[in-house]
Amino acid sequence: MRTVEDFFGENVFNESVMKSRLPKEVFKAVKEAIDHGKRLTPENATVIANEMKQWAIEKGATHYTHWFQPLTGITAEKHDSFIAPQDDGKVIMHFSGKELIQGEPDASSFPSGGIRATFEARGYTAWDPTSFAFIKDGVLCIPTAFCSYTGEALDKKTPLLRSMEAINKQALRIMKIFGKDDVTSIRTTVGPEQEYFLIDKKMYDQRKDLIYTGRTLFGALPPKGQQMEDHYFGVIKPRVQAFMKDLNEELWKLGILATTEHNEVAPAQHELAPIFTTTNIAADHNQLTMEIMQKVARKHDLVCLLHEKPFEGVNGSGKHNNWSISTDTGINLLDPGETPRDNAQFLLFLTAVIKAVDEYQDLLRLSVASAGNDHRLGANEAPPAIISVFLGSELTEVLESIVEDRPYGSKEKEIMKVGVHVLPRFPKDTTDRNRTSPFAFTGNKFEFRMLGSAASIAMANTILNAAVAEVLSQFADRLEGASDFDEEIHALVKEEITAHKRILFNGNGYDDSWVAEAEKRGLSNYKTLPDAVKHYLDAKNVELLTKHHVYSETEMRSRHEIFLEKYCKLLNIEYETMSVMAKQDILPSVSAYASDLASGIAVIESAGGSADFEKETFAEISAEMGEANKALKALNALIKECDAIDDYEVLADKIKDDMIPAMDDLRAHCDKLELMTAAEYWPFPTYGELLFGVR
């Protein structure tokens, strides 16, 4: 019997495979590319390509693809075979260094926000050697970046890689100030927890809303939902356990470090969590995880729902982004240290993150915004749309003692100064976790809890990396010229925490009083994507992202358009689907029930019986059908109005302000009708059947 150790990473052209197959000098060049970003020569690329091809063929692969992450939010691939024709009519298996390094997909067929016109087709994919190639479904997949013919990034990965370069550059400056000359590179790492729902495929196939939009547009809550709190960490059902077993094996074969699996709070909801890895690899792995979840689910006659809010009134699904920053010498820069100097280093990086989150809270909010996540944020299972930072009581007290020039705790008689006095030692996690906090410090990392389950983690980490890089650059500018380093770093931490303490909040983010308090503090509260996207091109945000070469202004403007375009198109699918379901499924089914009730009343009364139940039900249904029909007409009138709007910014506001309330109104009436209508007449599976149908 094969063990996990036997097959883990067997479908990955990883470091151990390269070390065993490549000449020493070529392997050394690959390591330099991975660890320090050095370019590979064409000659080395040719050697790597040949060995990669041979390895893939031995694994049964006949095709290769440049696997990339366009602005659709999912991955893309075009398969090319290894075969090359020969004069004698036969073929050889061929794969060159040039084919490894660069591909050419059609750039006009992906979202570009105006960068590519329809007639301008050419785009390029470029190999990312820091992320290992892998075999998926018999195809060699080469992780790549994707850009236009004129060089603009058309994907999510290129800006992420640029942001990693930016934070590496600025963090290295800080390390040199602290005398850590042995540090040659600094990387951010991420461990994204992934929540999802599993439902029966036969039931899924009967719901147009799930098929077209990924969420239920209608549905009344069943008598039992999540109120008993008996699903969270409960015994995993055999069918789900079989899915999880197969999922783990497929992920492990691809070197994805899936470790934790459990039932989540809502019925039919579950979670998978991986071990931390370098951010761009974590982004690749998470995209693969979502894809493989859906494939494996179908093998078990299940459907994996990754929408942020597939069921109204039931917990939605998020993706907790556990972010940290570490050196190539193994130092986690968000860990308190053993010496005064190490503690000063920890406090400086902590302060940098706090300042970055405060100054770029609008960008961070936008980085997690989507039509689906708008339904989830602020609900009982998700943090609010207001960005704040949770540090816990003990670390907050440490910072306050520095700001107020007073001793920390009862044992410190002297006023503590950063870099002079030893930071009082405390365990990594001495305070309770705050599940309502959007951005929480959890020992040696920050947990960014606002990401939606279907989202790529790339943009959130791109923004976070860039924002922290900017603050570190400001700190480095100040400290590099300091005459008294210890005094300067103390003054810097004190000043910045004082200036940004408004972002620190350890309380209940769900409490209504926090909304008022946050407004007093001047914190933003962008509840929807259209609200948040209005600030994307603010001068400070353009300055941040162009200064550190994360995006050009052209790339930012294109993404501004794509945010709005995608939002409008997704909502268009939703309200069109709603109209069809109400018109073709719900109202005709309820009408049939009402008609049978009317016939039954006549039969019962002609026999001298009492038809009170039938009469009362008929009257209630007739009244509610009238209201539902009015709501449907109002929705259809708005659809015509929206169809006439060409400007995505205007349309997004129209949808947010008028269409979504109209959709909610139609839903409310139809959900009431569901509870009035006999079960055999209702046209599709109910919430109770969907949420409790997998046994």
Sequence and secondary structure as in RCSB ss.txt:
>XXXX:A:sequence
MRTVEDFFGENVFNESVMKSRLPKEVFKAVKEAIDHGKRLTPENATVIANEMKQWAIEKGATHYTHWFQPLTGIT
AEKHDSFIAPQDDGKVIMHFSGKELIQGEPDASSFPSGGIRATFEARGYTAWDPTSFAFIKDGVLCIPTAFCSYT
GEALDKKTPLLRSMEAINKQALRIMKIFGKDDVTSIRTTVGPEQEYFLIDKKMYDQRKDLIYTGRTLFGALPPKG
QQMEDHYFGVIKPRVQAFMKDLNEELWKLGILATTEHNEVAPAQHELAPIFTTTNIAADHNQLTMEIMQKVARKH
DLVCLLHEKPFEGVNGSGKHNNWSISTDTGINLLDPGETPRDNAQFLLFLTAVIKAVDEYQDLLRLSVASAGNDH
RLGANEAPPAIISVFLGSELTEVLESIVEDRPYGSKEKEIMKVGVHVLPRFPKDTTDRNRTSPFAFTGNKFEFRM
LGSAASIAMANTILNAAVAEVLSQFADRLEGASDFDEEIHALVKEEITAHKRILFNGNGYDDSWVAEAEKRGLSN
YKTLPDAVKHYLDAKNVELLTKHHVYSETEMRSRHEIFLEKYCKLLNIEYETMSVMAKQDILPSVSAYASDLASG
IAVIESAGGSADFEKETFAEISAEMGEANKALKALNALIKECDAIDDYEVLADKIKDDMIPAMDDLRAHCDKLEL
MTAAEYWPFPTYGELLFGVR
>XXXX:A:secstr
   HHHHTTTTEE HHHHHHHS HHHHHHHHHHHHH     HHHHHHHHHHHHHHHHHTT  EEEEEB BTTSS 
B  EEESEEE TTS EEE   HHHHHEE  BGGGS  TTSS TT  BEEEEE TTS EEEETTEEEEEEEEEETT
S B BSHHHHHHHHHHHHHHHHHHHHHTT TT   EEEEEEE EEEEEEEHHHHTT HHHHHHSS SS    S S
STT  STT    HHHHHHHHHHHHHHHHTT  EEEEEE SSTTEEEEEE  EEHHHHHHHHHHHHHHHHHHHHHT
TEEEE  S SSTTS   B  EEEEEEETTS BTTS  SSHHHHHHHHHHHHHHHHHHHHTHHHHHHHT  HHHHH
HTTSTTS  SB  EE  HHHHHHHHHHHTT  STTT  S   TTTS      TT S   TT SEEE SSSEEE  
 BTTS SHHHHHHHHHHHHHHHHHHHHHHHT SSHHHHHHHHHHHHHHHHGGGB  S TTSHHHHHHHHHHT  B
  SHHHHHTTTT HHHHHHHHHTTSS HHHHHHHHHHHHHHHHHHHHHHHHHHHHHIIIIIHHHHHHHHHHHHHH
HHHHHHTT   HHHHHHHHHHHHHHHHHHHHHHHHHHHHHHHHT   HHHHHHHIIIIIHHHHHHHHHHHHHHHH
HS GGG SS  HHHHHH   
